[in-house]
Amino acid sequence: ESWKLDAVLSDHTRSEYEEVVSRIIDGLDFLSAIGADDAPSLKSVDMFTSHEGLLLNFEEALTKQVGDKFYNLGAHFLWVGDRTRQLDGAHVEYFRGITNPIGIKVGPTSNPSELQQLVRILNPQKEKGRLTLITRLGAKKVNESLPGLIRAVKETDIPVVWVSDPCHGNTETTSEGFKTRNFANIVQEVINTMTVHEQHGSVFGGVHLELTGEEVTECIGGSPQLAASELSRKYETSCDPRLNYTQSLDVAFNISKLLKSESKLERKKRE
C-alpha cells in the first residue's frame, strides 16, 4: 500500500501496477485471515551482500582461513568483472582459491572457448551453486552472442547459474555528456536473454540491476518517460547511472508479466 506510483505517467500502466499490488495485498490479507501471518519467516528477511572483487589487496585483507578452506568474509558473493577475467590474471587466480559462491561478468568480448576454460578453472569440482555467469552483452548483441556461450558451457557439463545484467551493456553518452542508459534497452535485453535461454533449453536464473530507491534522473525512459534533456535535474551518481525508484518497479513488473506469459504457455503445452 505504501508503493509510490505518482511518477507513472501512463494511466494504463498505473492501472496495471495497481492490479498487481492489489493481488499482493489480497494474498497478505488471506494469510492474515487464516492466522498464517504470524509465521517467523514473514517477520524476518535473509540479507546477503555482494560486490565486485576488483581491488585485490583489499580482498586479500578480508580473506581468512576457516577450517581447511579460505573465505572472503567481506561479502557472501563476489564476482570477477568483465575487464579482469583474464585466464592467466591475478583476479581469476584469487577467485579460484576462495570458497564463496562467485560470479563472472560475461561481456560482448567473451568467446565460447575462453568461457569454457574459465568455468573449468573456477568450478573444477562441478559444485552446484558455486559459479554464476552474469551476461552483460547489450540488447542488440544477445541473440548473436548468447547461444554460442550457452552451448560452450553445456559442453563442459559443469553446473552454472545464468543471470542477466541488462544495465552495463546498454550504457551510452548523451550529446550533453551525461552517461546514461535507456530503459527500453534494459528491458529488451532481459526479454532477449529469457527467450534465448528458453530456445536452448537453459535456465534463466535472475537479473543483476543497478538501482536506487530515490527518484534520481540518471536513466532515460520508463513509466516516468524521462527524456535525455531532463537528466541534469537530479543526476547524482559519481560512477554509473542507476534506475530510479519508479523505473526499478517498471523492471520488476515487466519481468513479472514475462514470467506470467511463460507460465501460461507451459500450462497450454501440458494440456
C-alpha positions as a Markdown table, in Angstrom:
| # | Residue | x | y | z |
|---|---|---|---|---|
| 1 | Glu | 0.0 | 0.0 | 0.0 |
| 2 | Ser | 3.0 | 2.3 | 0.5 |
| 3 | Trp | 4.3 | 1.8 | -3.0 |
| 4 | Lys | 4.6 | 5.2 | -4.7 |
| 5 | Leu | 3.2 | 5.3 | -8.3 |
| 6 | Asp | 3.0 | 9.0 | -8.6 |
| 7 | Ala | 5.7 | 9.2 | -11.3 |
| 8 | Val | 4.0 | 6.6 | -13.5 |
| 9 | Leu | 2.6 | 9.0 | -16.2 |
| 10 | Ser | 0.6 | 6.5 | -18.2 |
| 11 | Asp | -2.9 | 5.8 | -16.8 |
| 12 | His | -2.9 | 2.3 | -18.4 |
| 13 | Thr | 0.5 | 1.4 | -16.9 |
| 14 | Arg | -0.5 | 2.7 | -13.5 |
| 15 | Ser | -3.7 | 0.6 | -13.6 |
| 16 | Glu | -1.7 | -2.5 | -14.4 |
| 17 | Tyr | 0.6 | -1.9 | -11.5 |
| 18 | Glu | -2.3 | -1.2 | -9.1 |
| 19 | Glu | -3.8 | -4.5 | -10.1 |
| 20 | Val | -0.6 | -6.4 | -9.2 |
| 21 | Val | -0.3 | -4.5 | -5.9 |
| 22 | Ser | -4.0 | -5.4 | -5.2 |
| 23 | Arg | -3.3 | -9.1 | -5.8 |
| 24 | Ile | -0.3 | -9.0 | -3.4 |
| 25 | Ile | -2.5 | -7.3 | -0.8 |
| 26 | Asp | -5.2 | -9.9 | -1.2 |
| 27 | Gly | -2.6 | -12.6 | -0.7 |
| 28 | Leu | -1.4 | -10.9 | 2.5 |
| 29 | Asp | -5.0 | -10.5 | 3.7 |
| 30 | Phe | -5.6 | -14.2 | 3.2 |
| 31 | Leu | -2.6 | -15.1 | 5.2 |
| 32 | Ser | -3.9 | -12.8 | 8.0 |
| 33 | Ala | -7.4 | -14.3 | 7.8 |
| 34 | Ile | -6.1 | -17.9 | 8.4 |
| 35 | Gly | -3.6 | -16.8 | 11.1 |
| 36 | Ala | -0.5 | -17.6 | 9.0 |
| 37 | Asp | 0.9 | -14.1 | 9.1 |
| 38 | Asp | 2.5 | -14.8 | 12.5 |
| 39 | Ala | 4.9 | -17.2 | 10.9 |
| 40 | Pro | 8.5 | -16.2 | 11.8 |
| 41 | Ser | 9.5 | -16.4 | 8.1 |
| 42 | Leu | 7.2 | -13.5 | 7.4 |
| 43 | Lys | 8.7 | -11.3 | 10.1 |
| 44 | Ser | 12.4 | -11.6 | 9.1 |
| 45 | Val | 14.5 | -11.4 | 5.9 |
| 46 | Asp | 17.6 | -13.1 | 4.8 |
| 47 | Met | 20.1 | -10.5 | 3.7 |
| 48 | Phe | 23.1 | -11.2 | 1.6 |
| 49 | Thr | 25.8 | -8.9 | 0.4 |
| 50 | Ser | 27.9 | -9.0 | -2.8 |
| 51 | His | 30.4 | -6.8 | -4.7 |
| 52 | Glu | 32.9 | -7.0 | -7.5 |
| 53 | Gly | 36.3 | -8.3 | -6.3 |
| 54 | Leu | 38.3 | -5.6 | -8.0 |
| 55 | Leu | 41.0 | -4.3 | -5.6 |
| 56 | Leu | 42.9 | -7.5 | -4.7 |
| 57 | Asn | 44.9 | -6.0 | -1.8 |
| 58 | Phe | 41.5 | -5.1 | -0.2 |
| 59 | Glu | 40.0 | -8.5 | -0.9 |
| 60 | Glu | 43.1 | -10.3 | 0.5 |
| 61 | Ala | 42.8 | -8.4 | 3.7 |
| 62 | Leu | 39.3 | -9.7 | 4.1 |
| 63 | Thr | 40.2 | -13.3 | 3.3 |
| 64 | Lys | 40.5 | -15.7 | 6.3 |
| 65 | Gln | 41.1 | -19.4 | 6.6 |
| 66 | Val | 38.1 | -21.3 | 8.2 |
| 67 | Gly | 39.0 | -24.9 | 8.8 |
| 68 | Asp | 40.8 | -26.1 | 5.7 |
| 69 | Lys | 39.1 | -23.6 | 3.3 |
| 70 | Phe | 39.6 | -19.9 | 2.6 |
| 71 | Tyr | 36.6 | -17.4 | 2.6 |
| 72 | Asn | 36.3 | -13.8 | 1.8 |
| 73 | Leu | 34.5 | -12.5 | 4.9 |
| 74 | Gly | 33.7 | -9.1 | 3.3 |
| 75 | Ala | 30.7 | -10.5 | 1.3 |
| 76 | His | 28.7 | -13.6 | 0.8 |
| 77 | Phe | 29.1 | -13.5 | -3.0 |
| 78 | Leu | 31.8 | -11.8 | -5.2 |
| 79 | Trp | 32.2 | -11.5 | -8.9 |
| 80 | Val | 35.0 | -11.1 | -11.4 |
| 81 | Gly | 34.5 | -8.1 | -13.6 |
| 82 | Asp | 34.3 | -8.2 | -17.4 |
| 83 | Arg | 37.7 | -6.3 | -17.6 |
| 84 | Thr | 39.5 | -8.5 | -15.1 |
| 85 | Arg | 38.6 | -12.1 | -16.2 |
| 86 | Gln | 41.8 | -12.9 | -18.0 |
| 87 | Leu | 42.6 | -16.6 | -17.8 |
| 88 | Asp | 46.2 | -16.0 | -16.5 |
| 89 | Gly | 45.3 | -12.9 | -14.5 |
| 90 | Ala | 45.6 | -12.4 | -10.7 |
| 91 | His | 41.8 | -11.9 | -10.3 |
| 92 | Val | 40.9 | -15.4 | -11.6 |
| 93 | Glu | 43.7 | -16.9 | -9.5 |
| 94 | Tyr | 42.4 | -15.2 | -6.4 |
| 95 | Phe | 38.8 | -16.3 | -7.1 |
| 96 | Arg | 40.0 | -19.9 | -7.8 |
| 97 | Gly | 41.2 | -20.1 | -4.2 |
| 98 | Ile | 38.2 | -18.8 | -2.2 |
| 99 | Thr | 35.2 | -21.0 | -1.2 |
| 100 | Asn | 32.5 | -18.3 | -1.5 |
| 101 | Pro | 29.9 | -18.6 | -4.3 |
| 102 | Ile | 31.3 | -16.5 | -7.1 |
| 103 | Gly | 30.3 | -14.9 | -10.4 |
| 104 | Ile | 31.9 | -13.9 | -13.7 |
| 105 | Lys | 30.7 | -10.9 | -15.8 |
| 106 | Val | 30.4 | -12.1 | -19.4 |
| 107 | Gly | 30.6 | -9.2 | -21.8 |
| 108 | Pro | 30.5 | -8.9 | -25.6 |
| 109 | Thr | 34.2 | -9.6 | -26.0 |
| 110 | Ser | 33.8 | -13.1 | -24.4 |
| 111 | Asn | 34.2 | -16.0 | -26.7 |
| 112 | Pro | 32.9 | -19.6 | -26.1 |
| 113 | Ser | 36.4 | -21.2 | -25.8 |
| 114 | Glu | 37.6 | -18.7 | -23.2 |
| 115 | Leu | 34.4 | -19.1 | -21.2 |
| 116 | Gln | 34.8 | -22.9 | -21.2 |
| 117 | Gln | 38.2 | -22.5 | -19.7 |
| 118 | Leu | 37.1 | -20.1 | -17.1 |
| 119 | Val | 34.3 | -22.4 | -16.0 |
| 120 | Arg | 36.7 | -25.3 | -15.7 |
| 121 | Ile | 39.2 | -23.2 | -13.7 |
| 122 | Leu | 36.7 | -21.7 | -11.3 |
| 123 | Asn | 34.4 | -24.8 | -10.7 |
| 124 | Pro | 36.6 | -27.9 | -11.3 |
| 125 | Gln | 34.6 | -29.9 | -8.7 |
| 126 | Lys | 31.3 | -29.2 | -10.6 |
| 127 | Glu | 29.7 | -27.9 | -7.4 |
| 128 | Lys | 26.1 | -26.7 | -7.8 |
| 129 | Gly | 25.7 | -23.1 | -6.8 |
| 130 | Arg | 29.4 | -22.3 | -6.9 |
| 131 | Leu | 29.5 | -20.4 | -10.1 |
| 132 | Thr | 27.2 | -17.7 | -11.6 |
| 133 | Leu | 27.6 | -16.4 | -15.2 |
| 134 | Ile | 26.4 | -12.8 | -15.4 |
| 135 | Thr | 25.9 | -11.8 | -19.0 |
| 136 | Arg | 26.1 | -8.2 | -20.0 |
| 137 | Leu | 26.1 | -8.3 | -23.7 |
| 138 | Gly | 23.8 | -5.3 | -24.7 |
| 139 | Ala | 20.3 | -5.7 | -26.1 |
| 140 | Lys | 21.5 | -5.8 | -29.7 |
| 141 | Lys | 24.1 | -8.5 | -29.2 |
| 142 | Val | 22.2 | -11.1 | -27.1 |
| 143 | Asn | 20.7 | -13.0 | -29.9 |
| 144 | Glu | 24.1 | -13.2 | -31.7 |
| 145 | Ser | 26.4 | -14.0 | -28.8 |
| 146 | Leu | 24.5 | -15.8 | -26.1 |
| 147 | Pro | 23.6 | -19.1 | -27.9 |
| 148 | Gly | 27.3 | -19.9 | -28.5 |
| 149 | Leu | 28.1 | -19.2 | -24.9 |
| 150 | Ile | 25.3 | -21.4 | -23.6 |
| 151 | Arg | 26.4 | -24.3 | -25.9 |
| 152 | Ala | 30.0 | -23.9 | -24.8 |
| 153 | Val | 29.1 | -24.1 | -21.1 |
| 154 | Lys | 26.8 | -27.1 | -21.7 |
| 155 | Glu | 29.7 | -29.0 | -23.3 |
| 156 | Thr | 31.7 | -28.7 | -20.0 |
| 157 | Asp | 29.0 | -30.5 | -18.1 |
| 158 | Ile | 29.7 | -28.0 | -15.2 |
| 159 | Pro | 26.6 | -26.6 | -13.5 |
| 160 | Val | 26.3 | -22.8 | -13.5 |
| 161 | Val | 23.6 | -20.2 | -12.7 |
| 162 | Trp | 22.8 | -17.9 | -15.6 |
| 163 | Val | 22.0 | -14.3 | -14.7 |
| 164 | Ser | 21.5 | -11.2 | -16.9 |
| 165 | Asp | 23.0 | -7.8 | -16.2 |
| 166 | Pro | 21.0 | -5.7 | -18.6 |
| 167 | Cys | 22.5 | -2.4 | -17.4 |
| 168 | His | 26.2 | -2.3 | -18.2 |
| 169 | Gly | 25.9 | -3.4 | -21.8 |
| 170 | Asn | 23.5 | -0.6 | -22.6 |
| 171 | Thr | 25.4 | 2.4 | -21.4 |
| 172 | Glu | 25.6 | 5.4 | -23.7 |
| 173 | Thr | 26.6 | 9.1 | -23.5 |
| 174 | Thr | 24.2 | 11.9 | -24.4 |
| 175 | Ser | 25.2 | 14.9 | -26.5 |
| 176 | Glu | 25.4 | 16.9 | -23.3 |
| 177 | Gly | 28.0 | 14.4 | -21.9 |
| 178 | Phe | 25.7 | 12.5 | -19.4 |
| 179 | Lys | 26.5 | 8.8 | -19.0 |
| 180 | Thr | 23.1 | 7.2 | -19.2 |
| 181 | Arg | 21.1 | 4.1 | -20.0 |
| 182 | Asn | 17.8 | 3.7 | -22.0 |
| 183 | Phe | 15.2 | 1.9 | -20.0 |
| 184 | Ala | 13.8 | 0.3 | -23.2 |
| 185 | Asn | 17.2 | -1.3 | -24.0 |
| 186 | Ile | 17.4 | -2.6 | -20.5 |
| 187 | Val | 14.0 | -4.4 | -20.7 |
| 188 | Gln | 14.8 | -5.6 | -24.2 |
| 189 | Glu | 18.0 | -7.3 | -23.1 |
| 190 | Val | 16.0 | -9.1 | -20.3 |
| 191 | Ile | 13.4 | -10.2 | -22.9 |
| 192 | Asn | 16.1 | -11.3 | -25.4 |
| 193 | Thr | 18.0 | -13.2 | -22.8 |
| 194 | Met | 15.0 | -15.1 | -21.4 |
| 195 | Thr | 14.0 | -16.0 | -25.0 |
| 196 | Val | 17.4 | -17.4 | -25.9 |
| 197 | His | 17.7 | -19.4 | -22.7 |
| 198 | Glu | 14.3 | -20.9 | -23.4 |
| 199 | Gln | 15.2 | -21.7 | -27.0 |
| 200 | His | 18.4 | -23.5 | -25.9 |
| 201 | Gly | 16.9 | -25.5 | -23.0 |
| 202 | Ser | 18.8 | -23.4 | -20.5 |
| 203 | Val | 17.5 | -21.9 | -17.2 |
| 204 | Phe | 17.4 | -18.1 | -16.9 |
| 205 | Gly | 18.2 | -17.6 | -13.2 |
| 206 | Gly | 17.8 | -13.9 | -12.5 |
| 207 | Val | 18.8 | -10.3 | -13.1 |
| 208 | His | 21.5 | -8.1 | -11.8 |
| 209 | Leu | 20.5 | -4.4 | -11.7 |
| 210 | Glu | 21.9 | -1.1 | -10.7 |
| 211 | Leu | 19.2 | 0.9 | -9.0 |
| 212 | Thr | 18.3 | 3.2 | -6.1 |
| 213 | Gly | 15.2 | 3.9 | -4.1 |
| 214 | Glu | 15.5 | 7.6 | -4.8 |
| 215 | Glu | 13.8 | 9.4 | -7.7 |
| 216 | Val | 17.1 | 10.4 | -9.4 |
| 217 | Thr | 17.2 | 11.3 | -13.1 |
| 218 | Glu | 20.0 | 9.1 | -14.5 |
| 219 | Cys | 18.4 | 6.7 | -16.9 |
| 220 | Ile | 16.2 | 7.6 | -19.8 |
| 221 | Gly | 12.6 | 6.4 | -20.3 |
| 222 | Gly | 10.4 | 4.1 | -18.2 |
| 223 | Ser | 7.0 | 5.0 | -17.0 |
| 224 | Pro | 8.2 | 8.4 | -15.8 |
| 225 | Gln | 9.0 | 9.0 | -19.6 |
| 226 | Leu | 12.3 | 10.7 | -18.6 |
| 227 | Ala | 13.9 | 12.5 | -21.6 |
| 228 | Ala | 17.6 | 13.0 | -22.1 |
| 229 | Ser | 17.1 | 16.7 | -21.7 |
| 230 | Glu | 15.9 | 16.1 | -18.1 |
| 231 | Leu | 18.9 | 14.1 | -16.8 |
| 232 | Ser | 20.5 | 17.2 | -15.2 |
| 233 | Arg | 17.5 | 17.7 | -12.9 |
| 234 | Lys | 18.7 | 15.2 | -10.3 |
| 235 | Tyr | 21.8 | 13.4 | -11.7 |
| 236 | Glu | 23.6 | 12.3 | -8.6 |
| 237 | Thr | 25.8 | 9.3 | -9.5 |
| 238 | Ser | 29.6 | 9.6 | -9.3 |
| 239 | Cys | 30.0 | 6.5 | -11.4 |
| 240 | Asp | 27.3 | 4.5 | -13.3 |
| 241 | Pro | 23.7 | 5.7 | -14.0 |
| 242 | Arg | 21.1 | 3.9 | -11.9 |
| 243 | Leu | 17.4 | 3.1 | -12.4 |
| 244 | Asn | 15.3 | 5.2 | -10.1 |
| 245 | Tyr | 12.5 | 4.1 | -7.8 |
| 246 | Thr | 9.8 | 4.1 | -10.4 |
| 247 | Gln | 12.0 | 2.6 | -13.2 |
| 248 | Ser | 13.0 | -0.2 | -10.8 |
| 249 | Leu | 9.4 | -1.1 | -10.2 |
| 250 | Asp | 8.9 | -0.9 | -14.0 |
| 251 | Val | 11.6 | -3.6 | -14.5 |
| 252 | Ala | 10.1 | -5.8 | -11.8 |
| 253 | Phe | 6.6 | -5.5 | -13.2 |
| 254 | Asn | 7.8 | -6.2 | -16.8 |
| 255 | Ile | 9.6 | -9.4 | -15.6 |
| 256 | Ser | 6.5 | -10.4 | -13.7 |
| 257 | Lys | 4.5 | -10.1 | -16.9 |
| 258 | Leu | 7.1 | -12.1 | -18.9 |
| 259 | Leu | 7.1 | -14.9 | -16.3 |
| 260 | Lys | 3.3 | -14.9 | -16.3 |
| 261 | Ser | 3.2 | -15.3 | -20.1 |
| 262 | Glu | 5.7 | -18.1 | -19.9 |
| 263 | Ser | 3.7 | -19.9 | -17.2 |
| 264 | Lys | 0.6 | -19.7 | -19.4 |
| 265 | Leu | 2.5 | -21.2 | -22.3 |
| 266 | Glu | 3.8 | -24.1 | -20.1 |
| 267 | Arg | 0.2 | -24.8 | -19.0 |
| 268 | Lys | -1.0 | -24.9 | -22.6 |
| 269 | Lys | 1.8 | -27.3 | -23.5 |
| 270 | Arg | 0.8 | -29.7 | -20.7 |
| 271 | Glu | -3.0 | -29.7 | -21.7 |
